[in-house]
Amino acid sequence: MAPFNQKDAERACLIALAKSSLNKVETNASLDELEELAVSAGAAVRKKILQTRVPDPAYYIGRGLVDKLKEEIADDGINLVIFDDPLSPAQQRNLEEAFHVKVIDRSILILDIFALHAKTAAAKMQVELAQLEYTLPRLAGAWTHFSRQYGGIGTKGPGETQLETDRRRIRKKIAHLKDEIKRLGQQRETQRKARQKLFKVALIGYTNAGKSTLFNALTKSDVKVENRLFTTLDSTTRVMSAGYPEKIIFTDTVGFIKKLPHQLVASFMSTLEEAAYSDLLLKVIDISDPYYREKITQTEQVLEEIGATRIDSLTVLNKIDLGIADRSHNEDKARTFYVSAVTGEGLDALRDELSDRLKLFSAQMTKE
């Protein structure tokens, strides 16, 4: 699955389905996020559509909307349609036949963005594994379509042998990638054991919450920062002593997002586990985002999935320089810090808290 090329500037129509009128606001927010994802992948968004109905088994959206969009897609020069929810192979095929353009869903889009931003060998392997695991169960649908068009006499369609060949090839590649990722995980485990007596802090949170900017501010590093989704795919670790009473390890992690394909969570588990083995989590939230509460919920769900809910944490409400979306936030004041990683406002109080916790950790290590 090749990532989008910025020069291609695919012209996209985005479609989301609200299952009832009660969740229109939530679906609109998700559609806005889908637009961010599409732009991050290099697409030019020409149209956004929200329909309220139960999903249609054949087309996901209603047949009437399908007919209406046939003309609009052609008239507007749209060559890509992106759905906010997962499509079945049959739905995707039916929609492409109806619209005569490429049709993908959010999962494929996120996988493409990860492929676009993967720079290290580890990140590339994890993305490829997720792509293959997403593709494997969809092969049968693709070959069923082929056999229906070109099927011969008898029970075996011409695509059956090729289908089995492709399945075996993909399964073999998946097994190889899992072995390699497991080996990398074992290397990380060795590194973790070597750092066992050092205080470990992991920055976690929604994508584009400003984790890398905060990481740079706390560690005086220069990790790449962009106002785009999923700039960070690898865990970046820095050992710091300047400004702290003892050495402290900071780790910047891959960002979370709503409807993250479970294949990505599984393949990036060894990277996400850096958070699960930390002594303290900094939950970084973009407080200027009007939907920040939903993103807190999504972050908590991923932490539960990787077994990190038991770890002590502080909430860092970042980007106060851009304004605070909701001043009625009911926070535990002793565990919440309003900061701007860009201007530095509020960072001294956060550093002081980290220093205090480091002293407590060191005292416990001395007793042991």
Secondary structure, 3 states (H helix, E strand, C coil): CCCCCHHHCCEEEEEEEECCHHHHHHHHHHHHHHHHHHHHCCCEEEEEEEEECCCECCCECCHHHHHHHHHHHHHCCCCEEEECCCCCHHHHHHHHHHHCCEEEEHHHHHHHHHHHHCCCHHHHHHHHHHHHHHHHHHHHHHHHHHHHHHCCCCCCCCHHHHHHHHHHHHHHHHHHHHHHHHHHHHHHHHHHHHCCCCEEEEEEEECCCCHHHHHHHHHCCCCCCCCCCCCCCCCEEEEECCCCCCCEEEEECCCECCCCCHHHHHHCHHHHHHHHCCCEEEEEEECCCCCHHHHHHHHHHHHHHCCCCCCCEEEEEECHHHCCCCCCCCCCHHHEEECCCCCCCCHHHHHHHHHHHHHHHHHHHHHC
